[in-house]
């Protein structure tokens, strides 16, 4: 009721509209985000904006920059971005969108892959002014009682509403018990860093929304909002950009000539999508380009 009575100032509605471009904002949409931005400004307390990254591979690609650009927008507005290296979660393996159990990584492999992450991210985000943490620092310290308390916050039925788990059950494919802990671990990260907003791809919907529930269970009165960003297709225009398909993937550290050649090879129907997700081009100019292409 309090949020409904609050008069949203135009500047914060404008900020929220820009932040919500190409994104899905949950819950409450743009108005709720504007209220959160306004209250932050009035209190003088920057919002804490979380992004978790599992260093499963050493290279980042243009698909990763979609969410990184959103982080940069929050930074420009004076908010604190919190980058979580998944030292613990990467050892489990994110089952999101997977049709089979994902291989877990060793601690050594995680550490090696993480070395260049922030150097690559610095091409988009001001990592020097970011808060950088590793979820192994708290998840590896949990005892069995802590794990039981965390797992008690969700039912098996809730977990099976995840599309990937439901699909695997229907196809009689196995699901390991440890895979259930991945979304719980990621959600508990939101408790530890006290995040106000979490960013993620659309394939992370279940995980990041669970973060709200876990924060509430651990006593946070205003659980995080969630901003979901689209998954960028690779240069084939079909499969999402991934290092698993190097011929269709454009790495951040790609040789400029190769990057140019790959970008020129994208299907025509992806031109507007690449403009929208990878550039800061104003909506009016984007509309004009689309009109010309049509």
N, C-alpha and C positions, 0 to 999 in steps of 0.2 A: 504494500500500500504506500509505503514511503516513497518508492521510486516513481509511482504514478503522480504523486503530488509535486515532485521536483520539476521545476521548469528547466528544460534543457536549453542551454545557451547555444546560439547558432554556430559558434566556433567549434564547439565540441561535437556537434552533429556533423559538421563538415569533416572534422578529423576522423570520426567514426566511419563516415561514408568512404573516405579515401582508404582507410585501413581494411574496410570490408570489400574493396574491389576484388572481384574474381574469387571471393571467399564465401564460406558459410560460417556465420557467427551464431554460436549457441551458448546458453539459451537467450531468447529475447531479441536477437538480431541487433540491428544498428542502434536503435534507441537505447537498449540496455548497455551497449558498449559506450555510447556517448555519455550516459550517466556515470559509468565507471571512470571514464576519462575526466569528467567534470569534478567528481568527488576527489579524485587524485590531485587535481590542480588546486582545489580549495583547501585540501588538507596539507598540501606541500609534500606529500609522500608519493614518490614515483611508483608506478605499477611495476610489479615483478613479472616479466614475460619469459616463460619457460620454453626451451626447445631441447628435447633429448635426442642424442645422436649415438647410435651403436656403431663403433668403428669396425664394421664387418669387412670392409675393403678399404685400401689405402687412398683411393682417389674419389673426389667429389665431381659431380657433373652438373650440367645446366639445370637439370630437374631439381637438384638441391637448392639452386639459387632462388627458386620460386618462394620458398619459405624464408630464405635468408634475406631477400628483399623486404619482406614484411617485418623482419626483425629490425632492419635498418630504418624503416619508417617509424617504428616505436622509439628507436634511439634518437631520431631527429626531434621527437616530441618530448624528449627528456626522461624517458622511462628506462628502467634497468633490465637488460636482457640477461637471462641466466642460462648458460649453456651447460648441459649435463652430458658428460662423456659416459657412455654406458659400460663402464668397466665390469659391472656385474651382469647387467641384462644381456650384453653381447655374448657372455659365456653360456647363456640359456638359449638365445636365438629367438627372434621375433617370429611367431607363427602367422602373423597377419598376411592374408592373401596367399598363403602357401597351401599346396595340396598334399604336402607330406611334411614330416618332422624336419625342421631345419637343423643342420649340423651346428653344434655349439663350438665356440672358439676357446682356445687356451688363453690364459692371462697374457702370455708372451705375445701371441698373435694380436690380441686387442691392443696392447701397449705399442706394438710396432705400427699398426695401422693408424693409431691416433696421432702419431708424431707430426704428420703433415696436415692434419685436419684444419687446425687453426690458422696455419700459414695460408691455406687455400681460402678459408672463410674470410680472411682479412682483405681479400679482393672485393668483398661486398659489405662486410660488417666491420665495425670498429671493435675488434676483439680486445683491444687494450682497455676499453672501458666496459667490458662485459665481465660478469661474474662467472667464472669457470670452475665447475666442480665435477667430481667423479662419483657416481652412485655406489661404487664399490666401498667408498669410505663409510657408508652407513649400512648398506645391505649385507656386506660381508661380516658386519659386527652383530647382526641380529641372532639371537638364540632361538631355540625351538619354540619357546613360549611366545616370543615376538612373532614368529612365523604363523603360529596357530591363531593368534589374535588378528593378524592381517587377513588370513584366509577365511576367517569367520565372517568377514564383511560382505561376502558374495556367495551366492548359491551355485551349485552345478548347473541348474536350469538357466540361470542368468548367463553363465559362461558359454553355454551351448547355443545361445542366441547369436553368437558371432557367426558371420557368414561362413568363414573358412572352416570352423569346427563343425557346423551343421552340415556343410557339404561333404566333409570327410566321413562323417557318421553315415550319411546317406549312401556314400560310395564304399562303405565298409573298410575305410582306410583307418589305420591306427592313430590314436592321439595319446601321446605320452603325458603322464600326470605333470611332469615338470613344465610343460607348455602352458598349463593353466596359471602358473606362477608368473609368467612374463608380464601380462597386463597388470597383475597385482603389484609387481615390483615397480613397473613404470608409474603406476598410480601413486604408490607410496613416495616416489620421488617428489611429487607435488606437495606432500606433507612436509618433507624435509626442507625444501627450498621455499616453502610458503608462497607458491605462485598465485598470481591473480589472473593470469591469462596463459593458456598453453596453445602453442602452434603445432600443427601437424598436417600430414597429407590426409586425403579423404580415406585412405586405407587404414588410418589410425583412429577412426571414429570411436570404436568401442574402447580402445585403450585410454584415450584422453578424456572421454566422458566418465569413465570409471574413476579417473583422478578426482572428479568432483565428489563422487560418492565417498571415496576414501578420505578426502579432506574433511567432509562433514562428519564422518564416523570418528575422526580424531579431533573434532572440536572446532574446526574453522567455520565461523559464522557466515562468511561470504565466500563460498567456494569458487574456484576459478571459472572464468568463461573459457570457451574453446573457439579457436579460429581454424577452420579446416581449409587447406589449399588444394587445388586440383593437382593431379599427377600429370606431368608433362610427357606427352608421347615422344618416342624416339624419332629419328629421321625417317623411319619407314611409315610413320603416321598411324601405327597400329598398336604396338606394344609400348608400355610405359618405358621411359628412358632408364636404362640400367646397365651397369658394367657387365652384366651377364650377357649382354648383346653388344659387344664393342663396336660392331660395324654400324650400329644405329645410335650410339651414345657419343655425346660431346663432352669431354672432360674439361674441367675448369683450367687445367694445365695443358690442354691440347695445344699443339703447335698452331700458331695463327693461320697458316695456310690451310692446314687440315680442317680447322674449325670453320673457316670461310667456305671451304668446299662442301663440308657436310651441311652447313646452314643453307647453302644454295640448292642442295639436293632435296630439301623437304618438299612434300606434296603441297600444291597450291592451297588446299583446304586447311593447311596448318599455319599459313602466314599470319592471319589475324590472331590465332591462339598464341603463337610465339611472341608477337608484338605485345599482346595483352599481359602475358605471364612473365616475360623476360625483360621488358623495358618499362620506363616511366612515362611513356607517351601519354599525353592528356586524352581523356575520353573523346573530346570534340575532334581531335586530329585522327584518333583511331576510327571514329565514325566516318570521317572523310575518306580515309584509306579504304575502308570496307566498301564504301559507296563506289569508289573508283574500280576496285577489284570486281564488284558485282557487274 
